[in-house]
């Protein structure tokens, strides 16, 4: 999964620096509940703007490299 993410990262780094929840769930292949748990326990930092939650692309990359 990490190799797959890295191959996608070179293309996506040029475009999106912030990802919505749905994009993060697709990249990580996780459920909404799992993503919520990552937010609650502080594993994945986020920013909430007008009711929409955004995640830094770099933070997701760091999470996968652990």
N, C-alpha and C positions, 0 to 999 in steps of 0.2 A: 504494500500500500504506500509506503514511503517513497519508493522509486516512482510509482505512478504519479504521486503528488509532485515530486520534484520535476518530472517531465512537463507537467502542466504549469508549474510555477514560472518557468522562463517566459511563457507566453502571457500569463496573467499578470506578472509583475509590471508589464508595460501598461496595463489597463487599470485594474482595480486595486486600490490600496485598502479600501474598506469593503467588507462583504456583509450582506444581509444574512439573517439566520437561515433562510432556505438554501442559500448558496453554501454556507458552512456545512449544513447537514448533508448536502449532496457530496461535497468534497470528502468529508470524513465518514460518510455512510453511517450516520447515527440518527437516532430518533429525536423528536423534539424534547422528550423528557431527559434524555442523556445530555443534550446541549444545555438544558436548564440546570442540570446538576453540575456541569462544568462551570457555569456562571456562579451558582450559589456557593460552591466550595472554593471559588477563587482561582481555579485552574486556568480559566480563560477569561481575560479581561474584555470588557465591552463598553460601548457608549450608546446611550439611548437618546435619540433625537426625534421628538415629535411622536413618540410611541413606537418607533422602529428601532430595533436593536442592531447595531453595527459592530463588527469585529475587525481588528487589524489583521491584515494578511500575514504580516511578520509574526504576530503572536501565534497564529495557527501553525505556521511553519516551525516555530520553536517547540510547540506542543508535540508535534510529530517527531521531532529530532531527539526527544528525551528518551 
